[in-house]
Amino acid sequence: MNKKNEKSGKIIEDAQYNLKGQDIIKFIAKTLPHQPGVYQMEDDEGKILYIGKAKNLAKRVINYTSLNNLTRRLQRMVSLTKKMNFFVTNTEIEALLLECNLIKRHKPRFNIILRDDKSFPYILINNEYQFPRLQKYRGAKKIRGDYFGPFVSPSVADYTLIALQKAFLLRSCSEGIFKNRSRPCLLFDIKRCSGPCVDYIDQKKYKESIDDAKKFLKGNTKKIEKKLTAKMKIASKNQMFEEAARLRDRIKSVNQIQKYQSVYIKDMRNIDIFAIKLNDNKSCIHGKFYRNGSNYGNKSFFPSHEESSEAKEILESFLYQFYADKDVPPKILVNIDEKLFKEVEITLNKKNNSKTKIFKPKSGEKLQHILLAEKNAFESIKLKKTSIESHLSALSALSKLFNISDNINRIEVYDNSHTFGKNAVGVMIVADKEGMSPKHYRKFNIRYDLKDKKISKIDDYYMMEEVLSRRLSKINQKENTIEPNVIIIDGGRGQYNSVQKILKKYKLKNIQLLSISKGSNRNAGREIIHLENKDINLKPNDTLLNFIQRLRDEAHRFAITSHRARRSKSSFKSVFEEIKGIGPKRKKELLLHFGTLQKIKSASLKELKKIKSIPDKKLEDIYEFFNS
């Protein structure tokens, strides 16, 4: 969104709070411009209730004064509205993008929110290099190359990537590694690369393989299969049996992708299918995605919304948010009357400058696909409901364990990982009413100073103390800092007492503390639960024990992966700390050129001087450092 194209309207407040929301909106609508933009409904405390877009702000907002034409959800929203804020944009598409960004940021109570909206991977043929690279890619399309996707299922993307390597023998390594190979890597030995790094294939033949891969990804599978079959027959006829066997294996890989992904349905080459189902005021939208005649994955989405929300408005908001940052296919199938989505259709057509048709099939194979998507949505929402019920049951059992009547809304679990005190990392994972909440996970790089005389020993106790102090000290210092109901740590009575002192230090009396240890025999499943005045041995099959174990194990997993990442980063960084003039930028250039630290260490001075962006004197210093 270009900030220059945004004009922020001043907040218009109605001083008479005894007026009904309907009257307030009617008054404000008269002041709004007849231009595209985004509007925000706010309550008397300034909390955002709803965010919407409009191609004509004045006409759109006045519609909220006709209560009989609104859903129950929007009627409630109007009754709570006391203020409005608006943003004028240049176009309706800018309004759509701004609306989606604001909804993600503020998560208003009366909006339908697509929670699982992370970017989906593409398969990229990177054309920036002499020998193009095949890779999985997420993010903005900034790299020059051909993008195929998006793959809604990452596993489908991984499977396709491996099969493409087998079928077309394309490189997948980074440029730094590619330029510095003296012999082919393992991928060549297992017949997943043609070895362009060591000139085992010339540029012309490699380009032919790239072109074949592009044709295959665009759906021209039969032509590629015929071409490979013809080559195999020629090789066999000329008694080049090893080459014929390699071609046979490549044909097999092509057939595997076809069998795994392809669909043979009329007009189903580029199409998305969405079916929504509601169960006990919870919804699930199951999506199936096809590109170039191939299945690019299926996925169930669980939007967040008010209980009174209707299927039509949930699916409508979902489509806007889902396609805000994605290309739209020519056809979208839905399980609700297409007449209700005409406005969505028009907006998406303007966004992509192409023609997209949204419709509900009445018969044939397309209807069977919609019915199957409906069945998947229904089964997914049942499973989700069972999972949430099980989670809520565990939270209830945890409340009973602490003998408290309050609901548990947030659990924080802490762990740390290190290698003999080096590269120490502490982590916090979070669970809320709906399960694990990865977006709230946090990492803490341990900041201890070995010269500090107050620190007598660097151990798990100190690390836990530092992490908890950094987290808990903020609760009383900053506004809007969320306070956990329960803290869980991995450890025995000693760790428990250490953390309890921190809670007392910051006067956090409402936080319940629990630690879990494996006891003297270190037997998993025979853990001891440590509370303030007692230790408890729960039965191995106890649901509460299993719940606490899952939380602890998730924290342990996150701690280990975070520590490994820090250790890997510091191993390269620490080597150059003793060489003056080699900062982060030059370290990056060295790594990009040579690929690995070991290659830099063993490089000759002549090889080092190939990096023209670093002065020769600095390169000589690097060579002397590793070879003195």
Salt bridges, closest charged atoms under 4 A:
GLU92 OE1 - LYS350 NZ 3.13
GLU99 OE1 - LYS53 NZ 3.98
ASP116 OD2 - LYS299 NZ 2.82
ASP117 OD2 - LYS104 NZ 3.59
ASP146 OD2 - LYS214 NZ 2.91
ASP158 OD1 - LYS136 NZ 2.74
GLU175 OE1 - ARG171 NH2 3.20
GLU208 OE2 - LYS227 NZ 2.98
GLU208 OE2 - LYS231 NZ 3.33
ASP211 OD2 - LYS207 NZ 3.15
ASP212 OD2 - LYS227 NZ 3.08
GLU243 OE1 - ARG246 NH2 3.07
ASP249 OD1 - ARG248 NH2 3.24
ASP267 OD2 - LYS331 NZ 3.85
ASP272 OD1 - ARG291 NH1 2.77
ASP280 OD2 - LYS385 NZ 2.40
GLU306 OE1 - ARG76 NH1 2.82
GLU306 OE2 - ARG109 NE 3.49
GLU313 OE1 - ARG73 NH2 2.41
GLU316 OE1 - LYS312 NZ 3.50
ASP325 OD1 - LYS326 NZ 3.24
ASP327 OD2 - LYS141 NZ 3.22
GLU338 OE1 - LYS362 NZ 3.66
GLU345 OE2 - LYS342 NZ 3.99
GLU379 OE2 - LYS382 NZ 3.77
GLU412 OE2 - ARG410 NE 2.82
GLU412 OE2 - ARG471 NH2 2.60
ASP415 OD2 - HIS556 ND1 3.08
GLU434 OE1 - ARG115 NH1 2.28
ASP460 OD1 - HIS418 NE2 3.16
GLU466 OE2 - ARG470 NH1 2.99
GLU527 OE2 - ARG552 NH2 3.18
ASP535 OD1 - ARG493 NH2 2.43
ASP535 OD1 - HIS530 ND1 2.99
ASP553 OD1 - ARG552 NE 3.24
GLU554 OE2 - ARG557 NH2 2.88
GLU620 OE2 - LYS609 NZ 3.30
ASP621 OD1 - LYS617 NZ 3.00
